[in-house]
Each structure stands twice: as C-alpha cells, then as structure tokens.
Amino acid sequence: MKERYKEALEFLFSQLPMFSRTGAPAYKPGLDTSIELSKYFDDPHKKFKSIHVGGTNGKGSTSHMIASVLQSQGYKVGLYTSPHLVDFRERMRINGKMIPEEKVVKFVDDWRNSGYDGKPSFFELTMIMAFNWFAEEKVDYAVIEVGMGGRLDSTNIITPLLSVITNISHDHNQFLGNTLQEIASEKAGIIKKGVPVVIGETQEETENVFREKAKEVGTEIVFGDKFQVTSSENQDPFEGIRMPLGGDYQKKNLRTVLTSLQQLRKLGIEIGDNAIKEGIEKVCEQTGLMGRWMVISDKGLNEGDKGPMVIADTGHNIGGLTYNFRQLYRLTNDGDHNKLRVVIGFVADKAIDKILDLLPRDAAYYITNAQIPRALPADKLWLKFTEKGIPGKIYSNVGEAYKEAKREASEKDIIFIGGSTFIVADFLHYLSLCDGRDS
C-alpha cells in the first residue's frame, strides 16, 4: 500500500503543479472546472453542511478552532485546509484524523479509470477528494478553508451555513489586486445570498467593501471586533480559556471564532460553553494544527544542557510577520532572553523589500531556502539583506541553518524559524515532528 500511495501522490502532484510550491505557473482561477468535476462525482459538497473560512491571515487557525469546538460538541466534523506541512493527508481530516492512505489510492484509481476528459488542477482534485470523503463518511459539518482569494477559488462552489473572512492584508497582489480594497473585493466573493457572514477585523479601507457586498446579496454581516460575544450565561467567554496558540494575533482569531460560533448558535446549532472551552484549548491535539507560534522544547549541544527557546510560525506576509516580529522584539527585551536568532527564507513572489523593513537589525540571521521550486534562492535573498544593510549568513537548507543557530545560541537566546510556510514545513521535516510534538 505504501508504494501505491506514493504513486497516487506522484500522479496528483503531476496534474498541475501546486501553486504553493511553484507559484504563478500553477495558478488556475475560476469555478468552471470545479463545478464540472463536482458534478462528475455527484456533487458531494451538497451532501453535508459547511462553514467557509477565508481571509489573508488566520484563516487556518480559525478553521481549526471552529472544527475543534464542533468536534468537542460531539459532531462528526470534516476539515479541509491547505497547504500541508509534513503529510499531504493533513489537508483533509475528520475529527482530527487524516484521510487514510487507502482512501487516497482508491480516489486516484477511480479518477484515472473514469475517462473524464477535463484537466483539473492538483488543488481541484484534492478538494473533490476531500468533499467526496466527507460525503461518504456522512459528516455533520465540514469547515472549508479558502485556498486563495475567494471569488474565483475552487472552494467557492459550496453554499455554506456561514461565511467567515478573518482580515485583509497585502498578499498575492499579482492575482488579487494592489490595494486592500481590491483584495477585499476578491475575498468578499465568498459572501452569498442568505448566508450570514462574519468579518473578523474592521479595517477602514475594507469595511465598506464588505458592507456593500452583504447588502448586494441580501445577507446579515457581523464584524467580530465590534460584536459583543457572550456565553450562554451572558458571561465573558474569554474568561478561563487557556489558548494553546501563543501568537499575539491569535487573540483576534479567537474573537473571530467566538463571533462565528455565536452566529452558528443563532442558526440553531447546539454549541455549549464547555465545548467552546474544550475545543479551543485542545485545538492542536484534536485537529493536528501545527506551525502557529509553535514553541518547541529543545536541548543544548551537550547532555543535560538546557537549550534556547525555539519558535516556528508560518506567518508569511506583511500582516503576519508584523505581529511575529513585534512579539519577538518584546520577548527579547523582557529581561529573561538575550539575542534573537532567525532562520529565515521566503518564496520568490513575496514583497521581500517591504518585509525586510520589518526585521530587527540586532538579530542574527541564518538565510536559507525551502526545497521547493517557488523558493527564493538563499544567495539572492542574502543580496537583498545586504542591500538593506542587514548582515546574515547563507545556508543550503533549513536543517543546516537551524543547526548553526542552535550551535551559536545560549540557553537564553530565542531561535525563530519562519518567513515562509515552507521554511516551517522543512523545519518540521528536519525534526521529524508528528502532530506538533517531538517524536
């Protein structure tokens, strides 16, 4: 089965390169193929109830938290997210368990023997695989994360119970637009007639875009940061919840999640306060969430040594990285920590110059690249660092960069791994992590 599973993956990856790995050449906007493909599989997305989650930052964490809470309530919950970090099967889970390898093999076999003459992309095939599995397993609800944008994203064939848009920041500008208003307009494409929508953050540049879209299609709109969220006993729902996700930005994600859950309650879905508390506190173990301000226990070079604090985070655009480096600055100036050491790399189509302006100048930088075609080569990134007057050293891969950072670090230093989702993915591969823990 292992060999057949490997062959099935190779087939999927060959259909059209993953955008996440290769960038623009793999981008395939539009819903026509997804609609036709879904019809071919008897429209599986119409056989379960769904929640659709989009936005620039936080949509993955938000999706996982909503799914975890519904799971804690006792529902059978599908979860579709992208990209994966370690295992392809992370993209689709039911109650936290990844799709079995034999299900992937069967889907690919059925597809290859179908005679279907369309040319779906990797993402389109993967999405239908997930929807098909959710329908077969008769999930009660499925939380579906948008891939990119919204209006033309393959997942936009669903008609959910609730739409959620976390926030808007600059990312994928070449596809979504150069202004926040243009990007918001694309993200607003998931807002549908009669389907209430939660907007996580009120932003001056984008608020009217969302209000006008909701008015146009005739649906209720709620802004999470303006909404008074209460428990069923009208108490502060934040009280007593221990967030396992440590990034500062997760506070905003939590409010978006709580607002969304309150809207689901209004739709008649039973969600108890205990389920909310448990689902949020156990989100990592219940859904397999990794790479969000992930604090990793590490050891020094010698037996018995206490190592530095090691943090990995998948924030990869200006919005996400602003939060990350603001929090890192605070940590390294709290009196308990010394130097910040950053293992960093980016994909080639990011606004690198603007991101470099965010970086603290007194940190040590270990410049590298992920092992994907879309990655910006480390030597080219080093040149950009040099142009900005930021010193750094080049390493051929994430593992080598991390080893050197650890070798040079004292136990009071902080090592941060990030800049790109795929830097974190390569780091997790290097550590052989499973479900967010050292193996």
C-alpha positions in Angstrom: 0.0 0.0 0.0 2.9 2.4 0.8 4.2 2.1 -2.8 0.7 2.5 -4.3 0.1 5.6 -2.1 3.4 7.1 -3.2 2.4 6.5 -6.8 -1.0 8.1 -6.2 0.7 11.2 -4.7 3.0 11.5 -7.7 0.1 11.4 -10.0 -1.8 14.1 -8.1 1.3 16.4 -8.0 1.8 16.0 -11.7 -1.7 17.2 -12.8 -0.9 20.8 -12.4 1.9 21.9 -10.1 0.8 23.0 -6.7 0.6 26.8 -6.6 2.0 26.7 -3.1 5.2 25.0 -4.5 5.6 26.6 -7.9 3.7 29.9 -7.8 2.1 31.7 -10.7 2.6 28.9 -13.4 0.2 26.7 -11.3 -2.4 29.4 -10.6 -5.7 28.4 -12.2 -8.6 30.7 -11.2 -12.2 30.1 -11.9 -15.0 27.7 -10.9 -15.9 26.0 -14.2 -13.7 23.0 -13.8 -14.6 22.6 -10.1 -18.3 22.7 -11.0 -17.9 20.1 -13.7 -15.7 17.9 -11.6 -18.1 18.1 -8.7 -21.0 17.0 -11.0 -18.9 14.1 -12.1 -18.7 12.9 -8.5 -22.4 13.6 -7.9 -21.9 16.9 -6.2 -20.5 15.6 -2.8 -20.4 19.2 -1.4 -24.2 19.3 -1.4 -24.4 16.3 0.9 -23.0 17.9 4.1 -23.4 21.3 5.9 -20.3 23.5 5.7 -18.7 26.6 7.1 -16.5 28.6 4.7 -13.4 30.4 6.0 -11.4 33.0 4.0 -9.2 36.0 4.7 -5.5 36.9 4.4 -4.1 35.8 7.8 -5.5 33.5 10.4 -7.9 31.5 8.3 -6.1 28.2 9.0 -6.1 28.7 12.8 -9.7 29.9 12.7 -10.8 26.9 10.7 -9.1 24.5 13.1 -10.6 26.2 16.2 -14.2 26.1 14.8 -13.7 22.5 13.8 -12.3 21.5 17.2 -15.2 23.2 19.0 -17.8 21.4 16.9 -15.9 18.2 17.5 -16.0 18.8 21.2 -19.8 19.2 21.0 -20.0 15.7 19.7 -20.4 16.3 16.0 -18.6 14.4 13.2 -16.6 17.2 11.6 -14.7 17.4 8.4 -11.8 19.9 8.0 -10.3 20.9 4.7 -7.2 23.2 4.8 -4.1 24.0 2.7 -1.2 23.8 2.2 0.1 20.8 4.1 3.3 21.0 6.2 4.6 17.4 6.6 2.0 15.0 5.2 -0.3 15.5 2.2 -3.2 14.0 4.2 -3.1 16.9 6.6 -5.3 18.7 4.1 -8.4 16.7 4.9 -9.4 15.3 8.3 -12.5 14.0 10.1 -12.5 14.6 13.8 -8.8 15.2 13.6 -7.8 12.0 11.8 -6.2 12.3 8.4 -7.7 10.6 5.4 -6.4 7.0 5.2 -3.8 6.3 2.6 -6.0 3.6 1.0 -8.8 6.2 0.5 -6.3 8.4 -1.4 -5.3 5.5 -3.5 -8.9 4.5 -4.3 -9.8 8.0 -5.2 -6.9 8.3 -7.6 -7.6 4.9 -9.1 -11.2 5.7 -9.7 -10.2 9.0 -11.2 -7.7 7.6 -13.5 -10.1 4.9 -14.7 -13.0 7.3 -15.1 -12.3 8.5 -18.6 -13.1 12.1 -17.6 -11.6 14.4 -20.2 -11.3 17.6 -18.2 -7.9 18.9 -16.9 -8.4 19.7 -13.2 -5.6 21.1 -11.1 -3.9 19.5 -8.1 -6.0 21.7 -5.8 -9.3 21.0 -7.6 -8.7 17.2 -7.5 -7.6 17.4 -3.8 -10.7 19.4 -2.9 -13.1 17.0 -4.6 -11.3 14.1 -2.9 -11.9 15.8 0.5 -15.6 16.6 -0.4 -16.1 13.0 -1.6 -14.7 11.5 1.6 -16.7 13.9 3.8 -19.9 12.8 1.9 -19.0 9.1 2.1 -18.4 9.4 5.9 -21.6 11.4 6.4 -20.0 14.3 8.4 -22.4 16.5 10.3 -20.4 19.6 9.4 -17.3 20.5 7.3 -15.1 23.5 7.8 -13.7 24.5 4.5 -10.7 26.9 4.2 -10.4 29.0 1.1 -7.2 28.3 -0.9 -6.5 31.8 -2.2 -8.7 34.8 -2.7 -12.4 33.8 -2.6 -14.4 34.8 -5.6 -12.6 32.5 -8.0 -11.3 30.0 -5.5 -12.2 26.4 -6.2 -13.9 26.0 -2.8 -16.4 28.7 -3.7 -18.7 26.1 -5.2 -20.1 25.4 -1.8 -23.1 27.2 -0.2 -22.3 27.2 3.5 -24.3 27.9 6.6 -21.8 30.6 7.5 -19.1 32.5 5.7 -16.1 33.9 7.7 -13.5 36.4 6.5 -10.7 36.9 9.1 -8.9 40.0 7.8 -7.3 41.7 4.8 -3.6 42.3 4.2 -1.3 42.5 1.2 -0.6 39.1 -0.2 -0.8 37.5 -3.7 -1.1 41.0 -5.1 -0.4 39.9 -8.6 -3.6 37.9 -8.5 -5.9 39.6 -6.1 -5.1 43.3 -6.6 -2.7 46.0 -5.4 -4.9 47.8 -2.9 -6.6 46.5 0.2 -10.0 47.4 -1.4 -9.2 45.3 -4.4 -8.1 42.3 -2.3 -11.2 42.7 -0.1 -13.4 42.6 -3.1 -11.9 39.2 -4.2 -12.2 37.9 -0.6 -15.8 39.1 -0.4 -16.6 36.8 -3.3 -17.5 34.1 -0.8 -20.4 36.1 0.6 -23.6 34.6 -0.7 -27.3 35.4 -0.6 -28.9 34.5 2.7 -25.7 33.2 4.2 -24.6 35.3 7.2 -21.0 36.5 7.2 -18.6 37.2 10.0 -15.7 39.7 9.2 -13.0 39.3 11.8 -11.5 42.7 11.8 -12.9 46.2 10.9 -10.5 48.0 8.7 -11.1 51.5 7.4 -10.0 50.6 3.8 -12.2 47.5 3.5 -15.3 47.8 5.8 -17.5 49.4 3.1 -16.4 46.7 0.5 -17.9 44.0 2.8 -21.0 46.0 3.8 -21.8 46.8 0.2 -21.4 43.1 -0.9 -23.6 41.9 2.0 -26.2 44.5 1.1 -26.0 43.5 -2.6 -26.7 39.8 -1.9 -29.1 40.4 0.9 -27.4 38.9 3.9 -26.5 39.7 7.5 -23.0 40.9 8.3 -21.3 41.0 11.7 -17.8 42.4 12.5 -16.1 40.3 15.1 -14.2 43.1 16.8 -17.4 45.1 17.2 -19.7 42.3 18.2 -20.4 41.7 21.9 -19.7 38.0 22.4 -21.2 36.4 25.5 -21.5 32.9 26.8 -24.9 31.2 27.2 -24.9 32.6 30.8 -24.1 36.1 29.5 -20.6 35.9 30.9 -17.3 36.9 29.4 -16.4 34.0 27.1 -12.7 34.8 27.3 -12.6 34.1 31.0 -10.9 30.8 31.8 -10.0 29.9 28.3 -6.3 28.9 28.0 -5.2 29.5 24.5 -2.6 26.9 23.3 -1.8 29.1 20.3 0.7 31.6 21.7 0.9 34.2 18.9 -0.4 37.7 19.7 -2.5 37.6 16.5 -4.4 34.6 17.9 -6.4 36.9 20.2 -8.0 38.4 17.2 -8.6 35.0 15.7 -10.2 33.9 19.0 -12.7 36.8 18.8 -13.5 35.9 15.2 -14.0 32.2 16.2 -16.3 33.2 19.2 -18.3 35.5 17.0 -18.7 32.8 14.4 -19.8 30.2 17.0 -22.4 32.7 18.3 -23.8 33.0 14.7 -23.9 29.2 14.4 -25.9 29.1 17.6 -28.3 31.6 16.1 -28.8 29.2 13.2 -29.9 26.6 15.7 -26.7 24.6 16.0 -26.2 23.4 19.6 -22.8 24.5 20.8 -22.3 24.5 24.6 -19.9 26.7 26.6 -17.9 23.7 27.7 -17.5 22.6 24.1 -16.1 26.0 23.2 -13.6 26.0 26.1 -12.5 22.4 25.4 -12.4 22.8 21.6 -10.2 25.9 21.8 -7.9 24.5 24.5 -7.4 21.2 22.7 -7.3 22.5 19.1 -3.8 21.2 18.4 -4.4 17.7 19.7 -7.9 17.4 18.3 -7.2 18.8 14.8 -3.4 18.3 14.3 -2.8 22.0 14.0 0.9 22.8 13.6 3.2 25.8 12.9 1.3 28.6 14.6 3.7 30.2 17.1 4.9 26.7 17.8 7.1 26.7 20.9 9.4 23.7 20.6 11.2 22.2 23.6 14.8 21.9 22.6 18.1 20.8 24.2 21.6 22.2 24.1 24.5 20.6 22.4 25.7 18.6 25.4 23.8 16.1 27.6 21.9 17.9 30.3 22.1 21.3 28.7 19.1 23.5 28.6 18.6 24.9 25.1 17.2 28.2 23.8 13.6 28.8 23.2 12.7 27.7 19.7 9.6 29.1 18.0 8.3 28.3 14.5 5.5 30.2 12.8 4.0 30.1 9.3 3.2 33.8 9.1 4.5 34.7 5.6 3.2 38.1 4.6 3.5 41.7 5.9 0.5 41.4 8.2 1.5 38.1 9.8 5.2 38.9 10.0 4.5 42.3 11.6 2.8 40.5 14.5 5.6 37.9 14.7 8.5 40.3 14.9 6.6 42.7 17.3 6.2 39.8 19.7 9.8 38.6 19.2 11.0 42.1 20.0 9.0 42.1 23.2 10.3 38.7 24.2 13.9 39.6 23.6 13.6 42.7 25.6 11.8 41.2 28.6 15.0 40.7 30.7 14.7 36.9 30.5 16.1 36.4 27.0 19.2 37.7 25.2 19.7 37.5 21.5 17.2 36.8 18.7 18.4 34.3 16.1 16.3 34.0 12.9 16.3 31.1 10.5 14.6 32.8 7.5 13.6 32.3 3.9 10.8 33.4 1.5 9.1 32.4 -1.6 10.2 34.4 -4.6 6.8 36.2 -5.3 6.6 38.0 -1.9 7.2 41.7 -1.3 10.6 41.0 0.1 11.8 44.6 0.4 8.8 45.6 2.5 9.2 42.6 4.7 12.9 43.2 5.3 12.0 46.7 6.6 10.2 44.9 9.5 13.2 42.9 10.7 15.1 43.9 13.8 18.6 45.0 13.0 20.2 43.5 16.1 19.2 39.9 15.4 21.4 37.2 13.9 20.1 35.9 10.5 20.6 32.4 9.1 19.5 32.9 5.5 18.2 29.8 3.6 15.5 28.5 1.3 12.9 25.8 1.4 13.3 22.8 -1.0 10.6 23.9 -3.4 10.8 25.5 -6.9 9.0 28.6 -5.7 11.5 29.4 -3.0 13.8 32.5 -3.4 17.3 31.1 -3.5 19.3 31.9 -0.4 22.1 33.7 -2.3 19.5 36.1 -3.9 17.9 36.7 -0.5 21.3 37.4 1.0 21.9 40.1 -1.6 18.6 41.7 -0.6 19.7 41.6 3.1 23.0 43.2 2.1 21.2 46.0 0.2 19.3 46.8 3.3 22.5 46.7 5.4 21.4 43.6 7.4 24.2 41.1 8.0 23.4 37.4 7.6 25.0 34.0 6.6 23.8 31.7 3.8 22.9 28.0 4.4 21.9 25.5 1.8 18.8 24.2 3.7 16.7 24.8 6.8 18.3 22.0 8.7 21.8 23.3 8.3 20.7 26.8 9.2 18.9 25.6 12.3 21.9 23.5 13.5 24.2 26.5 13.2 21.7 28.8 15.0 21.5 26.3 17.8 25.3 25.8 17.9 25.8 29.6 18.4 22.9 30.2 20.8 23.0 30.4 24.5 20.2 29.0 26.6 18.7 32.5 27.0 18.5 33.2 23.3 15.5 32.8 21.1 15.6 31.0 17.8 12.8 31.8 15.4 12.1 29.8 12.2 9.9 31.4 9.6 9.3 33.8 6.8 7.6 31.2 4.7 5.2 28.3 5.4 7.7 26.1 3.6 10.6 27.1 5.8 8.5 25.8 8.7 7.5 22.7 6.8 11.1 21.9 6.1 12.0 22.5 9.7 9.3 20.1 10.8 10.6 17.5 8.4 14.0 18.0 9.8 12.8 17.5 13.4 10.6 14.6 12.3 7.7 16.1 14.2 4.4 14.3 14.3 1.2 16.2 15.4 3.2 19.0 16.7 5.3 17.0 19.2 8.9 15.8 19.2 9.0 12.2 18.0 
